[in-house]
């Protein structure tokens, strides 16, 4: 199954490691460092031009990817529960 992240972005639900609120998760220096390293590695993708509210970490055969979404983490979580995540 797929999870719609907003705009025209979709990811496979089987690949999701976690869905995080950008405001609360980025309070931690560890999360900020992780996102900075992911950005430097070129594995951060924006799911639309809007200001991001959440991020989704996935693990695919080609490695981890981070998707920034304008949808809130609770909205994405509710959508993912439709698929039994």
Backbone as CSV, one residue per row, in Angstrom:
resi,resn,N_x,N_y,N_z,CA_x,CA_y,CA_z,C_x,C_y,C_z
1,UNK,0.830,-1.176,0.000,0.000,0.000,0.000,0.880,1.247,0.000
2,UNK,0.248,2.363,-0.276,0.963,3.630,-0.365,0.353,4.649,0.586
3,UNK,1.194,5.546,1.066,0.766,6.646,1.924,0.990,7.948,1.177
4,UNK,-0.079,8.738,1.044,0.003,10.026,0.361,0.535,11.063,1.344
5,UNK,1.652,11.705,0.987,2.300,12.683,1.863,1.900,14.115,1.568
6,UNK,1.103,14.312,0.540,0.747,15.652,0.123,1.294,15.940,-1.251
7,UNK,0.715,16.935,-1.889,1.073,17.317,-3.249,0.981,16.081,-4.140
8,UNK,2.053,15.632,-4.731,2.014,14.449,-5.593,2.955,13.360,-5.089
9,UNK,3.221,13.360,-3.795,4.184,12.425,-3.226,3.503,11.277,-2.503
10,UNK,3.955,10.077,-2.829,3.460,8.866,-2.177,4.650,7.968,-1.882
11,UNK,4.548,7.233,-0.776,5.594,6.277,-0.421,4.944,4.949,-0.054
12,UNK,5.731,3.884,-0.158,5.208,2.574,0.219,5.150,2.479,1.741
13,UNK,4.033,1.996,2.253,3.867,1.899,3.707,4.831,0.887,4.315
14,UNK,5.217,-0.134,3.580,6.143,-1.143,4.103,7.526,-0.555,4.381
15,UNK,7.858,0.564,3.753,9.177,1.169,3.901,9.277,2.140,5.070
16,UNK,8.149,2.475,5.706,8.140,3.505,6.749,8.776,3.000,8.041
17,UNK,9.744,3.774,8.524,10.355,3.515,9.832,9.634,4.328,10.898
18,UNK,9.338,5.607,10.577,8.671,6.455,11.548,8.129,7.725,10.941
19,UNK,7.115,8.263,11.614,6.492,9.532,11.228,6.676,10.472,12.407
20,UNK,7.249,11.650,12.154,7.633,12.548,13.238,7.113,13.959,13.009
21,UNK,6.706,14.612,14.099,6.326,16.022,14.063,7.606,16.841,14.000
22,UNK,7.720,17.700,13.027,8.952,18.453,12.809,9.253,19.404,13.958
23,UNK,8.232,20.047,14.511,8.456,21.013,15.595,8.948,20.338,16.874
24,UNK,8.304,19.272,17.273,8.687,18.649,18.545,9.934,17.779,18.408
25,UNK,10.087,17.089,17.302,11.248,16.213,17.131,12.531,17.003,16.933
26,UNK,12.442,18.150,16.292,13.657,18.916,16.003,14.168,19.699,17.211
27,UNK,13.505,19.565,18.356,14.007,20.168,19.587,15.299,19.457,20.001
28,UNK,15.361,18.167,19.732,16.539,17.376,20.083,17.704,17.677,19.140
29,UNK,18.883,17.847,19.716,20.071,18.090,18.910,20.379,16.869,18.045
30,UNK,20.036,15.677,18.523,20.285,14.453,17.762,19.436,14.414,16.486
31,UNK,18.188,14.839,16.615,17.318,14.873,15.445,17.793,15.925,14.452
32,UNK,18.173,17.082,14.932,18.691,18.134,14.045,19.943,17.657,13.313
33,UNK,20.832,16.965,14.032,22.035,16.427,13.399,21.687,15.371,12.358
34,UNK,20.730,14.499,12.678,20.302,13.474,11.731,19.756,14.111,10.451
35,UNK,18.883,15.100,10.599,18.293,15.755,9.434,19.345,16.516,8.631
36,UNK,20.305,17.126,9.315,21.379,17.837,8.623,22.230,16.864,7.804
37,UNK,22.581,15.731,8.398,23.381,14.726,7.686,22.601,14.123,6.525
38,UNK,21.306,13.911,6.721,20.472,13.391,5.636,20.405,14.391,4.486
39,UNK,20.291,15.677,4.817,20.268,16.726,3.793,21.585,16.753,3.030
40,UNK,22.688,16.678,3.747,24.010,16.677,3.116,24.211,15.452,2.226
41,UNK,23.607,14.325,2.615,23.723,13.091,1.834,22.783,13.070,0.634
42,UNK,21.884,14.048,0.574,20.966,14.136,-0.557,19.800,13.173,-0.493
43,UNK,19.411,12.773,0.724,18.304,11.820,0.854,17.053,12.447,1.470
44,UNK,16.998,13.789,1.480,15.812,14.500,1.968,15.020,14.987,0.762
45,UNK,13.725,14.656,0.765,12.852,15.013,-0.351,11.646,15.771,0.184
46,UNK,11.265,16.822,-0.508,10.114,17.624,-0.103,8.869,17.135,-0.826
47,UNK,7.813,16.918,-0.060,6.543,16.473,-0.628,5.671,17.687,-0.886
48,UNK,6.153,18.592,-1.712,5.402,19.794,-2.052,6.125,21.044,-1.621
49,UNK,5.651,22.176,-2.106,6.331,23.446,-1.845,5.955,24.110,-0.512
50,UNK,4.979,23.579,0.193,4.512,24.203,1.431,5.514,23.988,2.565
51,UNK,5.384,24.792,3.605,6.209,24.683,4.796,5.964,23.323,5.453
52,UNK,7.011,22.541,5.703,6.803,21.205,6.272,6.397,21.241,7.738
53,UNK,5.513,20.305,8.093,5.067,20.143,9.470,5.560,18.826,10.058
54,UNK,5.913,17.889,9.190,6.339,16.581,9.659,7.385,16.008,8.718
55,UNK,8.005,14.927,9.179,8.910,14.206,8.293,8.726,12.706,8.507
56,UNK,8.938,11.966,7.430,8.774,10.521,7.437,10.106,9.900,7.044
57,UNK,10.575,8.977,7.859,11.821,8.270,7.568,11.459,6.906,6.990
58,UNK,12.071,6.587,5.859,11.824,5.293,5.219,13.135,4.548,5.033
59,UNK,13.028,3.247,4.927,14.176,2.400,4.628,13.816,1.596,3.387
60,UNK,14.518,1.872,2.308,14.268,1.212,1.031,15.497,0.383,0.662
61,UNK,15.401,-0.446,-0.358,16.583,-1.206,-0.790,17.770,-0.312,-1.171
62,UNK,17.496,0.933,-1.529,18.581,1.852,-1.889,19.059,2.682,-0.700
63,UNK,18.511,2.479,0.488,18.936,3.188,1.691,17.817,3.999,2.319
64,UNK,18.149,4.680,3.401,17.165,5.498,4.103,16.888,6.780,3.336
65,UNK,15.638,7.218,3.416,15.214,8.486,2.822,14.333,9.209,3.823
66,UNK,14.363,10.537,3.746,13.552,11.374,4.624,12.656,12.233,3.743
67,UNK,11.365,12.210,4.024,10.389,12.993,3.264,9.794,14.055,4.173
68,UNK,9.857,15.312,3.740,9.243,16.423,4.457,7.836,16.620,3.913
69,UNK,6.865,16.725,4.813,5.474,16.845,4.388,4.803,18.033,5.059
70,UNK,3.944,18.701,4.314,3.164,19.813,4.866,2.002,19.298,5.713
71,UNK,1.729,18.017,5.644,0.683,17.420,6.475,1.239,17.143,7.860
72,UNK,0.396,17.272,8.862,0.821,17.017,10.229,1.060,15.539,10.481
73,UNK,1.861,15.259,11.489,2.185,13.871,11.812,0.938,13.080,12.218
74,UNK,-0.003,13.722,12.892,-1.230,13.020,13.283,-2.079,12.651,12.065
75,UNK,-2.107,13.518,11.079,-2.835,13.225,9.840,-2.195,12.046,9.117
76,UNK,-0.871,12.075,9.014,-0.170,10.978,8.348,-0.339,9.675,9.132
77,UNK,-0.306,9.771,10.454,-0.498,8.586,11.273,-1.893,7.993,11.065
78,UNK,-2.899,8.858,11.022,-4.271,8.385,10.801,-4.393,7.719,9.442
79,UNK,-3.767,8.301,8.434,-3.804,7.692,7.096,-3.092,6.349,7.094
80,UNK,-1.970,6.260,7.797,-1.210,5.009,7.816,-1.954,3.897,8.560
81,UNK,-2.765,4.261,9.555,-3.524,3.254,10.298,-4.575,2.576,9.445
82,UNK,-4.958,3.226,8.363,-5.900,2.603,7.441,-5.296,1.353,6.827
83,UNK,-3.955,1.282,6.843,-3.248,0.152,6.241,-2.675,-0.780,7.293
84,UNK,-3.013,-0.540,8.552,-2.557,-1.426,9.616,-1.131,-1.221,10.060
85,UNK,-0.589,-0.014,9.884,0.782,0.243,10.330,0.823,0.461,11.820
